[in-house]
Amino acid sequence: MLIKPFSTTGIGSLPYTDPEEACRNVLETFDIPFWPQLPRLSFREWMIPQYSEGMPYVKIDPKKETICIDRSKSDELERFYESYEDNSRIAISEDYAKGLHTFLRIVKQRFKFLKGHITGPLTFTLGLKDTEGRLVYFDEELREIALMLLKAKIRWQVDVLKQFADEVIIFIDEPILSALGSSAYLGVNPGEAMRLIEETANTVKEAGGISGIHCCGNADWPSVLKSSVDILNFDAYGYFDALSIYHSEVRGFLEKGGYLAWGIVPTTDAIKDESFYSIKKRFSYGIEKLSKSIPSDLILSRMILTPSCGTGSRSIEETEKIFQLLIRMEEAFA
């Protein structure tokens, strides 16, 4: 795996409601194109619903924008086990990912890299409740089934994207990592959390892909950096200092072949006040600070540029500003 330094890619969600417009924008903008998630188009394209198709007991109401586990459908678990094999592929249908299926239809050339994404098993199971309000994570069997489901969707995704790319990158989106340890998630065992992430990352690799993890907040960075993920995508705009204190772990991660994907352009309200020069200054500060502990050529050679998170909550105008800032950053540093 050799990714050109300062290559650009995105996180996933975009504010468009026209799938073709979203796909063409991505294909024209990024070095590593990705299929767009379109949460404004349908509730089914939100983080949890998008990958819930095929989950036993799942009940989704797009009109009310609700999703839960309803155990009254008693035979669904048995049917899931009967149909599942070690290397199962479970598709993400067009009803749940219009951006993905449009992307596959309009891609006309072969790329060196394409990127897909999966909601991570922690975020998925800690974001999905049953009808009694209990989180799926705390049901050991359903937690394992959710992991099996997500693995099958990873394998399918790598297969379909490999039709158009030499290499497929899959980001495991785990925003919930930033909340672990808080009062709401005290029952989450850190070792179990990392097992779920490790198994997911290994599935990406076994399917022939490159594994990345995205967290747009703070996290247990030493554990993540010691995992088998190939790319760590972090919010370099808002949380650089929180990661940089673990410089020895970062160095080890880079030396073993990992890449840091710097989410340097903000996708929060901060984007309204930022310019190319202010972003460039912040980015230069980060490189300079990290270079005190890590050789700068190592940092710069293992560098990817991204927005800090998805832009699904921003306006189209703000999204285009974010994209243009990212392009200018690549031009300035590459």
C-alpha positions as CSV (number, residue, x, y, z in Angstrom):
1,M,0.0,0.0,0.0
2,L,1.5,3.3,-1.1
3,I,-0.7,6.3,-1.0
4,K,0.6,9.5,-2.5
5,P,1.4,12.0,0.3
6,F,-1.3,14.7,0.8
7,S,-3.9,12.7,-1.2
8,T,-7.4,14.0,-0.4
9,T,-10.5,12.0,0.4
10,G,-13.8,12.6,2.4
11,I,-15.6,11.0,5.3
12,G,-18.9,10.1,3.8
13,S,-22.0,12.2,4.4
14,L,-22.9,15.1,2.1
15,P,-25.8,17.5,2.2
16,Y,-27.0,16.8,-1.4
17,T,-30.4,15.3,-2.2
18,D,-29.5,14.6,-5.8
19,P,-27.3,11.4,-5.8
20,E,-25.8,12.1,-9.2
21,E,-24.8,15.7,-8.3
22,A,-23.2,14.4,-5.1
23,C,-21.2,11.6,-6.9
24,R,-20.0,13.9,-9.7
25,N,-18.8,16.5,-7.1
26,V,-16.8,13.8,-5.3
27,L,-15.4,12.3,-8.5
28,E,-14.3,15.8,-9.7
29,T,-12.8,16.9,-6.3
30,F,-10.9,14.1,-4.5
31,D,-7.8,12.1,-5.3
32,I,-9.5,9.1,-3.5
33,P,-13.2,9.3,-4.4
34,F,-15.8,7.9,-2.1
35,W,-19.4,7.0,-2.4
36,P,-21.6,9.7,-0.7
37,Q,-24.0,9.0,2.1
38,L,-27.1,11.2,1.7
39,P,-28.8,11.6,5.1
40,R,-31.0,14.5,3.8
41,L,-32.4,12.3,1.1
42,S,-33.7,9.5,3.4
43,F,-33.6,8.4,7.1
44,R,-32.4,5.1,5.7
45,E,-29.1,6.8,4.8
46,W,-28.4,7.9,8.4
47,M,-25.5,6.2,10.2
48,I,-27.3,3.4,12.0
49,P,-30.2,2.7,9.5
50,Q,-27.9,2.6,6.5
51,Y,-26.2,-0.7,7.6
52,S,-29.2,-2.2,9.5
53,E,-30.7,-4.0,6.5
54,G,-30.6,-7.7,7.3
55,M,-30.3,-7.2,11.1
56,P,-32.6,-9.6,12.9
57,Y,-35.5,-8.0,14.7
58,V,-34.8,-4.5,13.2
59,K,-37.8,-2.3,12.8
60,I,-37.4,0.9,10.9
61,D,-40.0,3.7,10.3
62,P,-38.5,6.3,7.8
63,K,-41.5,8.6,8.2
64,K,-41.1,8.8,12.0
65,E,-37.3,8.6,11.7
66,T,-37.1,5.8,14.2
67,I,-35.2,2.5,14.3
68,C,-35.3,-0.2,17.0
69,I,-35.0,-3.9,17.7
70,D,-38.4,-5.5,18.1
71,R,-38.1,-9.1,19.4
72,S,-41.7,-10.0,18.6
73,K,-40.5,-11.3,15.2
74,S,-39.4,-14.6,16.8
75,D,-38.0,-16.5,13.8
76,E,-35.6,-13.8,12.4
77,L,-32.6,-14.8,14.5
78,E,-32.8,-18.4,13.4
79,R,-33.1,-17.4,9.7
80,F,-30.1,-15.2,10.0
81,Y,-27.9,-18.0,11.5
82,E,-29.1,-20.4,8.8
83,S,-28.2,-18.1,5.9
84,Y,-24.9,-16.8,7.3
85,E,-21.5,-18.3,6.4
86,D,-18.0,-17.4,7.4
87,N,-17.4,-15.3,4.3
88,S,-20.9,-14.1,3.8
89,R,-21.6,-11.0,1.7
90,I,-24.7,-9.0,2.6
91,A,-25.5,-6.2,0.1
92,I,-26.4,-2.6,0.9
93,S,-29.5,-2.1,-1.3
94,E,-30.2,1.1,-3.2
95,D,-33.0,2.0,-0.8
96,Y,-30.4,2.4,1.9
97,A,-27.5,3.8,-0.2
98,K,-28.6,5.7,-3.3
99,G,-25.3,7.5,-3.3
100,L,-23.4,4.2,-3.5
101,H,-25.5,2.7,-6.3
102,T,-25.4,5.9,-8.3
103,F,-21.6,6.0,-7.8
104,L,-21.2,2.5,-9.2
105,R,-23.3,3.4,-12.2
106,I,-21.5,6.6,-13.2
107,V,-17.9,5.6,-12.6
108,K,-16.4,5.2,-16.0
109,Q,-12.7,4.9,-15.3
110,R,-10.5,2.7,-13.1
111,F,-8.9,4.4,-10.0
112,K,-5.9,3.6,-8.0
113,F,-7.9,3.9,-4.8
114,L,-11.6,4.2,-4.0
115,K,-13.0,4.6,-0.5
116,G,-16.1,3.1,1.2
117,H,-17.3,3.2,4.8
118,I,-19.0,1.2,7.4
119,T,-20.5,2.4,10.7
120,G,-18.3,0.8,13.3
121,P,-19.6,-2.0,15.6
122,L,-19.4,0.2,18.7
123,T,-21.3,3.1,17.2
124,F,-23.8,0.7,15.7
125,T,-24.6,-1.3,18.8
126,L,-24.4,1.7,21.1
127,G,-26.7,3.7,18.8
128,L,-29.4,1.0,18.4
129,K,-32.0,0.2,21.1
130,D,-34.7,-2.4,21.6
131,T,-38.3,-1.5,22.3
132,E,-37.5,-1.4,26.1
133,G,-34.8,1.2,25.5
134,R,-31.8,-1.2,26.1
135,L,-28.8,-0.7,23.9
136,V,-27.9,-3.6,21.6
137,Y,-24.3,-3.6,22.8
138,F,-25.4,-4.9,26.2
139,D,-27.0,-8.0,24.6
140,E,-24.1,-10.2,24.0
141,E,-25.8,-12.3,21.2
142,L,-27.1,-9.3,19.4
143,R,-23.8,-7.5,19.7
144,E,-22.1,-10.5,18.0
145,I,-24.8,-10.6,15.3
146,A,-24.4,-6.9,14.6
147,L,-20.7,-7.5,14.1
148,M,-21.4,-10.4,11.8
149,L,-23.7,-8.2,9.8
150,L,-21.2,-5.4,9.5
151,K,-18.5,-7.8,8.4
152,A,-20.7,-9.2,5.6
153,K,-21.4,-5.7,4.4
154,I,-17.7,-4.9,4.4
155,R,-16.9,-7.9,2.2
156,W,-19.7,-7.0,-0.2
157,Q,-18.6,-3.4,-0.4
158,V,-14.9,-4.3,-1.1
159,D,-16.1,-6.6,-3.9
160,V,-18.2,-4.0,-5.7
161,L,-15.7,-1.2,-5.4
162,K,-12.8,-3.4,-6.6
163,Q,-14.6,-3.5,-9.9
164,F,-13.3,0.1,-10.4
165,A,-10.2,0.3,-8.3
166,D,-6.9,-1.4,-7.7
167,E,-7.2,-0.8,-4.0
168,V,-10.3,-0.2,-1.8
169,I,-10.1,1.7,1.4
170,I,-12.9,1.1,4.0
171,F,-13.1,3.6,6.9
172,I,-14.7,2.3,10.1
173,D,-16.7,5.2,11.4
174,E,-16.5,5.2,15.2
175,P,-17.6,8.6,16.5
176,I,-18.8,6.9,19.7
177,L,-15.1,6.3,20.7
178,S,-15.0,9.9,21.9
179,A,-17.8,9.1,24.5
180,L,-16.4,5.9,25.9
181,G,-15.6,6.3,29.6
182,S,-18.4,8.8,30.1
183,S,-21.3,8.1,32.5
184,A,-23.6,6.9,29.7
185,Y,-21.2,4.2,28.7
186,L,-19.5,3.0,31.9
187,G,-20.5,-0.6,31.1
188,V,-18.5,-0.7,27.9
189,N,-15.4,-2.8,28.5
190,P,-12.3,-1.2,26.8
191,G,-11.0,-4.6,25.9
192,E,-14.2,-5.6,24.2
193,A,-14.4,-2.3,22.4
194,M,-11.0,-2.9,20.9
195,R,-11.9,-6.5,20.0
196,L,-14.8,-5.3,18.0
197,I,-12.7,-2.7,16.2
198,E,-9.9,-5.2,15.6
199,E,-12.2,-7.8,14.1
200,T,-13.8,-5.2,11.8
201,A,-10.4,-4.0,10.6
202,N,-9.2,-7.5,10.0
203,T,-12.3,-8.3,8.0
204,V,-11.5,-5.3,5.7
205,K,-8.0,-6.7,5.2
206,E,-9.1,-10.3,4.7
207,A,-11.5,-9.1,2.0
208,G,-8.6,-7.5,0.2
209,G,-9.1,-3.9,1.4
210,I,-7.2,-1.3,3.3
211,S,-8.7,-0.5,6.8
212,G,-9.1,2.9,8.2
213,I,-10.8,4.3,11.3
214,H,-12.5,7.7,11.7
215,C,-13.2,9.4,15.0
216,C,-14.1,13.0,15.0
217,G,-13.4,13.6,18.7
218,N,-11.0,12.4,21.3
219,A,-10.4,8.7,21.9
220,D,-8.1,6.1,23.5
221,W,-5.5,6.9,20.9
222,P,-2.8,4.5,22.2
223,S,-5.2,1.5,21.8
224,V,-6.3,2.6,18.4
225,L,-2.7,3.2,17.2
226,K,-1.7,-0.3,18.4
227,S,-4.5,-1.9,16.5
228,S,-4.3,-3.3,13.0
229,V,-5.9,-0.4,11.2
230,D,-3.9,1.0,8.3
231,I,-5.2,4.6,8.4
232,L,-6.1,6.7,11.4
233,N,-8.4,9.6,10.5
234,F,-8.7,12.2,13.3
235,D,-10.1,15.7,13.7
236,A,-6.8,17.5,13.3
237,Y,-8.6,20.9,13.4
238,G,-10.2,20.4,16.9
239,Y,-8.2,17.6,18.6
240,F,-4.7,17.7,17.3
241,D,-3.2,18.4,20.7
242,A,-5.1,15.4,22.2
243,L,-3.4,13.1,19.7
244,S,0.0,14.7,19.6
245,I,0.8,13.9,23.3
246,Y,1.0,10.2,22.2
247,H,3.9,11.0,19.9
248,S,5.7,7.7,20.6
249,E,2.6,5.7,19.7
250,V,2.1,7.9,16.6
251,R,5.7,7.3,15.5
252,G,5.3,3.5,16.0
253,F,2.1,3.6,13.9
254,L,3.7,5.5,11.1
255,E,6.9,3.3,11.2
256,K,4.9,0.1,10.8
257,G,3.3,1.6,7.6
258,G,0.3,3.4,8.9
259,Y,-1.1,6.6,7.6
260,L,-2.5,9.6,9.4
261,A,-5.5,11.2,7.7
262,W,-5.6,14.7,9.0
263,G,-9.1,16.1,9.2
264,I,-7.8,19.6,9.0
265,V,-10.7,21.5,7.5
266,P,-13.5,21.9,10.0
267,T,-17.1,20.7,9.3
268,T,-18.5,22.5,12.4
269,D,-19.8,26.1,12.5
270,A,-16.1,27.1,12.6
271,I,-16.0,26.8,8.8
272,K,-17.9,30.0,8.5
273,D,-14.9,32.0,9.9
274,E,-12.0,30.0,8.5
275,S,-9.9,30.8,5.4
276,F,-7.1,29.0,3.5
277,Y,-4.5,31.0,5.4
278,S,-5.9,30.2,8.9
279,I,-6.2,26.5,8.0
280,K,-2.7,26.5,6.6
281,K,-1.4,28.1,9.7
282,R,-3.1,25.6,12.0
283,F,-1.8,22.7,9.9
284,S,1.7,24.0,9.8
285,Y,1.6,24.3,13.6
286,G,0.6,20.7,13.9
287,I,3.4,19.4,11.6
288,E,5.9,21.5,13.4
289,K,4.8,20.3,16.8
290,L,4.8,16.7,15.8
291,S,8.2,17.0,14.1
292,K,9.8,17.7,17.4
293,S,9.3,14.0,18.3
294,I,8.9,12.3,14.9
295,P,11.0,12.8,11.8
296,S,9.2,15.3,9.5
297,D,9.8,13.2,6.4
298,L,8.0,10.3,8.1
299,I,5.1,12.5,9.0
300,L,4.8,14.0,5.5
301,S,5.2,10.7,3.6
302,R,2.4,9.1,5.5
303,M,-0.1,11.9,5.1
304,I,-3.7,12.0,3.8
305,L,-5.9,15.1,4.0
306,T,-9.7,15.1,4.8
307,P,-12.4,17.3,6.3
308,S,-12.7,16.8,10.0
309,C,-15.9,14.9,9.6
310,G,-18.7,14.4,7.1
311,T,-20.5,17.5,5.7
312,G,-24.0,16.1,5.9
313,S,-25.0,18.7,8.4
314,R,-23.5,21.7,6.5
315,S,-25.1,23.6,3.6
316,I,-24.1,22.9,0.0
317,E,-22.2,26.2,-0.1
318,E,-20.3,25.4,3.1
319,T,-19.5,21.9,1.7
320,E,-18.1,23.4,-1.4
321,K,-16.0,25.8,0.6
322,I,-14.7,22.8,2.7
323,F,-13.8,20.9,-0.5
324,Q,-12.0,23.9,-2.1
325,L,-10.0,24.5,1.1
326,L,-8.9,20.9,1.0
327,I,-7.8,21.2,-2.6
328,R,-5.8,24.4,-1.8
329,M,-4.2,22.7,1.1
330,E,-3.0,19.8,-1.1
331,E,-1.7,22.3,-3.7
332,A,0.2,24.2,-1.0
333,F,1.9,21.2,0.7
334,A,2.2,18.4,-1.8
